[in-house]
Amino acid sequence: MCRKIKVVFFQRKPYNFNKSVEFIFKDVRSRMPDYIEAVLKEFSYYSKGILYRIAILWEAYKNQGDVNHVTGDIHFAAIALKKNKTILTILDCSRFANTKGIKFWLLKYFWFTLPLRKSRFVTVISEATKNELLRFTNYSEKNIHVIYVAVSTDFKYTPKEFNNKKPLILQVGTAANKNIESLIEAIKEIPCHLNIVGVLSEALLTKLKKYNISYSNFVNLSQEAIVQQYINCDIISFVSTYEGFGMPIVEANATGRPVITSNILSMPEIAGNAACLVDPYDIKSISNGILRIINDDNYRESLIQNGLENCKRFDPQKIADEYLRLYKQIAEQQA
């Protein structure tokens, strides 16, 4: 393809506490070939209140390209874009789980029903998210494409001697779905040290103190510092109750660390045979999983080796090429 294609990446105004969307598509843009003019349009306002959202729609309308890519979270921006030029990325359907009544129907209409109608293609980051989306909407399955999240090349295999006397367990994220309260109860009788990345609520601090958990807490870490946390630890814990993908699973795989994660939603899909799968609602299941990783050397090593293979599925160039295929398809239909 010779002619230049302008792809506009519409992105929310970033929050300091959550930059996952920004990292994902910054990498995708960096891997586009020369004939793709990758333009970032970061909205001027947070998605809060009617007036700010109307302003976001106006900004979207005024900044369209040959291909428009709404990169998650601000789904409603697709309403202002031309359907035959628009791709909408949906990271998860968690908004449905947290709303009821009239708010649920308004959310469904403006974040899913209308944006889906105005999108030529929809991409999701797991089969689990695709299945959720199909449950909640009647959008055509043939226009939904599963494109995984790429693992950052910052995460590299770094061998480490496992500390089975007092392993260091890493927990990345402290939102309610990260299920840290259950993790705390699961390790209360296991000699270990817990490193937690993210702001701790009073409830979590109280629970850590109640069970006399040895822990350290880190906030606002740079990417380099987060990578170092993976290198330093012995086990990554990711026993979430809800995830659209589960990036720490793949980051653990790439670093060469055993990971324990949940047996629900996207997590088994992303982990494959490269994680210890447990029931996140069963404290004993979590505890037994951690103990198996600590005490069974062969099992732990198999998780590490399987992880080094598993993370190849999430190669950054492979992921970027899958988006590129959709961009070209939209551009060719306009030619």
C-alpha positions in Angstrom: 0.0 0.0 0.0 1.6 3.3 -1.2 -0.8 6.1 -0.1 -0.5 7.6 3.3 -3.2 6.5 5.8 -4.0 8.8 8.7 -5.1 6.8 11.7 -6.3 8.9 14.6 -6.1 7.3 18.0 -8.8 8.8 20.2 -7.7 8.5 23.8 -9.2 9.6 27.2 -7.5 12.3 29.2 -5.2 10.2 31.2 -5.6 9.6 34.9 -2.5 9.5 37.2 -3.5 6.3 38.8 -4.3 4.2 35.6 -2.4 4.4 32.4 -2.9 0.9 30.9 -4.7 2.1 27.8 -2.0 4.7 27.1 0.8 2.2 27.4 -1.0 -0.3 25.1 -1.5 2.1 22.2 1.7 4.0 22.5 3.4 0.8 21.6 1.0 0.0 18.8 1.6 3.5 17.3 5.4 3.1 17.5 5.2 -0.1 15.4 3.2 1.2 12.5 4.9 1.3 9.1 5.9 4.6 7.4 2.7 4.8 5.3 0.6 5.0 8.5 0.4 8.5 9.9 -0.4 7.6 13.5 -2.0 10.6 15.3 -2.8 10.7 19.0 -5.9 12.8 19.9 -6.0 13.0 23.7 -9.2 14.6 24.8 -9.1 17.9 26.7 -11.6 16.8 29.4 -12.2 13.9 31.7 -15.2 11.8 30.9 -17.3 13.3 33.7 -20.7 15.0 33.4 -22.9 15.8 30.4 -21.1 19.0 29.3 -17.6 17.6 29.3 -18.9 14.5 27.4 -20.5 16.7 24.8 -17.2 18.6 24.4 -15.5 15.2 23.9 -17.9 14.3 21.2 -17.3 17.7 19.4 -13.5 17.2 19.6 -13.9 13.7 18.2 -16.0 14.9 15.3 -13.5 17.7 14.4 -10.4 15.4 14.5 -11.3 12.5 12.3 -8.8 10.7 10.0 -8.9 8.1 7.3 -9.3 5.6 10.2 -10.6 6.5 13.6 -9.6 4.3 16.5 -11.4 4.8 19.9 -9.0 3.1 22.3 -11.2 2.1 25.2 -12.9 3.6 28.2 -14.5 6.5 26.3 -16.6 4.3 24.0 -19.2 7.0 23.5 -16.8 9.1 21.5 -17.5 6.7 18.6 -21.0 8.3 18.3 -19.5 11.4 16.7 -17.4 9.5 14.1 -18.1 8.1 10.7 -19.1 4.5 10.9 -17.2 3.1 7.9 -14.0 4.7 9.3 -14.2 3.7 13.0 -12.7 1.0 15.2 -13.8 0.7 18.8 -11.7 -1.1 21.4 -13.5 -2.5 24.4 -11.2 -3.6 27.2 -13.9 -5.1 29.4 -17.5 -4.9 30.4 -17.0 -4.2 34.1 -19.3 -1.1 33.9 -22.2 -3.5 33.6 -21.3 -5.2 36.8 -21.4 -2.1 38.9 -24.6 -0.4 37.7 -28.4 -1.1 38.1 -31.7 0.4 37.1 -31.9 3.5 34.9 -28.2 4.1 35.1 -27.6 0.6 33.7 -29.8 1.3 30.7 -28.3 4.7 30.0 -24.8 3.3 30.3 -25.7 0.4 28.0 -27.1 2.7 25.4 -24.4 5.4 25.4 -21.3 3.3 26.1 -22.2 0.2 24.1 -25.4 0.1 21.9 -24.8 3.5 20.1 -21.0 3.3 19.9 -21.2 -0.3 18.5 -23.7 0.8 15.9 -21.3 3.6 14.8 -18.2 1.2 14.5 -17.1 -0.7 11.5 -15.1 -3.0 13.7 -14.9 -3.7 17.4 -11.7 -5.1 19.0 -11.6 -6.8 22.4 -8.6 -8.0 24.4 -9.8 -11.5 25.2 -12.4 -14.1 24.2 -13.8 -13.7 27.7 -14.6 -10.0 27.0 -16.0 -10.9 23.6 -18.4 -13.4 25.2 -19.5 -10.8 27.8 -20.1 -8.2 25.1 -22.2 -10.7 23.1 -24.3 -11.4 26.2 -25.1 -7.7 26.7 -25.5 -6.6 23.1 -26.7 -7.8 19.7 -23.7 -6.6 17.8 -22.6 -8.8 14.9 -20.0 -11.4 16.2 -18.2 -11.4 12.8 -17.2 -7.8 13.3 -15.6 -8.4 16.7 -11.9 -9.1 16.6 -10.0 -10.5 19.6 -6.6 -8.7 19.7 -4.6 -9.4 22.9 -2.5 -6.9 24.8 1.2 -7.0 24.0 3.7 -7.6 26.8 6.2 -4.8 27.1 9.7 -5.6 26.0 10.8 -4.1 29.3 10.0 -7.4 30.9 12.8 -9.8 30.2 13.7 -13.3 31.5 15.8 -12.8 34.6 16.6 -16.1 36.5 16.4 -16.0 40.3 17.0 -18.5 43.0 13.6 -19.2 44.7 13.4 -18.3 48.4 11.2 -21.2 49.7 11.9 -20.1 53.4 10.2 -16.7 53.1 9.2 -16.0 49.5 8.5 -12.5 48.3 5.0 -12.3 46.8 4.2 -9.4 44.5 0.7 -8.0 44.2 0.2 -5.3 41.5 -3.0 -3.2 41.8 -5.2 -2.5 44.8 -8.7 -2.0 43.3 -11.5 -4.0 44.8 -11.5 -6.6 42.0 -7.8 -7.4 42.8 -9.2 -9.4 45.8 -6.4 -8.5 48.2 -8.5 -9.1 51.2 -8.8 -12.8 50.2 -5.0 -12.9 49.5 -4.2 -11.6 52.9 -6.3 -14.3 54.6 -4.8 -16.9 52.4 -1.2 -16.1 53.4 -1.8 -15.3 57.1 -0.2 -18.6 58.1 2.4 -18.8 55.3 5.9 -17.4 56.1 6.3 -14.8 53.3 6.6 -11.1 52.6 4.0 -9.3 50.5 4.9 -6.4 48.2 1.9 -4.4 47.2 1.9 -1.9 44.3 -0.9 0.6 44.7 -2.7 2.8 47.2 -4.0 0.8 50.2 -7.4 1.6 51.7 -7.9 1.8 55.5 -9.8 -1.5 55.3 -6.7 -3.2 53.7 -4.3 -1.6 56.2 -6.5 -2.8 59.0 -6.6 -6.4 57.7 -2.8 -6.5 57.1 -2.3 -5.4 60.7 -4.9 -7.8 62.0 -3.1 -10.8 60.5 0.3 -9.5 61.2 1.3 -9.7 57.5 4.9 -8.8 56.7 4.5 -6.3 53.8 5.8 -3.3 51.9 3.7 -0.8 49.9 4.7 1.1 46.8 2.8 3.8 44.9 3.4 5.9 41.8 6.2 3.6 40.6 7.9 4.3 37.2 7.8 1.5 34.6 11.5 0.7 35.4 10.6 0.4 39.1 7.7 -1.9 38.4 9.9 -4.1 36.2 12.4 -4.3 39.1 9.5 -5.4 41.5 8.9 -8.4 39.2 12.7 -9.2 39.1 12.9 -9.1 42.9 9.9 -11.2 43.7 9.5 -15.0 43.9 5.8 -15.3 43.1 3.3 -13.0 41.4 -0.2 -13.1 42.9 -3.2 -12.1 40.6 -6.2 -13.7 42.2 -8.7 -11.1 40.8 -12.4 -11.5 40.8 -12.7 -9.6 37.5 -10.3 -8.9 34.6 -10.7 -8.2 30.9 -7.2 -9.5 30.3 -4.7 -9.8 33.1 -1.4 -8.2 32.2 0.6 -9.2 35.3 0.1 -12.9 34.3 2.1 -12.3 31.0 4.6 -9.9 32.6 5.3 -12.7 35.2 5.7 -15.2 32.4 8.1 -13.0 30.5 10.2 -12.3 33.6 10.4 -16.0 34.6 8.3 -15.9 37.7 5.6 -18.4 38.8 2.2 -16.8 38.9 -1.0 -17.7 40.8 -4.2 -16.4 39.2 -8.0 -17.0 39.1 -9.8 -19.8 37.2 -12.5 -17.4 36.0 -13.2 -15.0 33.1 -10.2 -14.0 31.0 -7.5 -15.3 33.3 -7.3 -19.0 32.3 -7.4 -17.9 28.7 -4.4 -15.6 29.1 -2.5 -17.9 31.4 -2.9 -21.2 29.5 -0.8 -23.8 31.3 1.6 -21.1 32.6 -0.1 -20.3 35.9 -1.5 -21.9 39.0 -5.2 -21.5 38.7 -7.3 -21.2 41.8 -10.8 -20.2 42.9 -10.6 -16.5 43.9 -13.6 -16.8 46.1 -12.1 -19.7 48.1 -9.4 -18.8 50.6 -8.2 -22.4 51.0 -7.8 -22.7 47.2 -5.6 -19.6 47.1 -3.6 -20.8 50.1 -3.1 -24.3 48.7 -2.0 -22.8 45.3 0.7 -20.6 47.0 1.9 -23.5 49.1 2.2 -25.8 46.0 4.3 -23.2 44.2 6.5 -22.9 47.3 6.9 -26.6 48.1 6.8 -28.3 44.7 10.0 -27.5 42.9 9.1 -29.4 39.7 5.7 -27.8 39.5 7.1 -24.3 40.0 9.8 -24.9 37.3 7.1 -26.1 34.9 5.1 -22.9 35.4 8.2 -20.9 34.7 9.1 -22.8 31.5 5.5 -22.8 30.3 5.4 -19.1 31.0 8.4 -18.4 28.7 6.5 -20.1 25.9 3.1 -18.5 26.8 4.3 -14.9 26.6 5.3 -15.4 22.9 1.6 -15.2 22.1 1.7 -11.6 23.2 4.6 -10.4 21.0 4.3 -6.6 20.5 4.9 -6.6 16.7 2.4 -9.4 16.3 -0.3 -7.4 18.1 0.5 -4.2 16.2 0.2 -6.1 12.9 -3.2 -7.3 13.8 -4.4 -3.7 14.3 -2.6 -2.7 11.1 -4.6 -5.3 9.2 -7.9 -3.7 10.3 -6.6 -0.2 9.5 -5.7 -1.3 6.0 -9.0 -3.0 5.5 -10.9 0.2 6.4 -8.7 2.3 4.2 -9.0 -0.1 1.2 -12.8 0.0 1.4 -12.7 3.8 1.0 -10.3 3.8 -2.0 
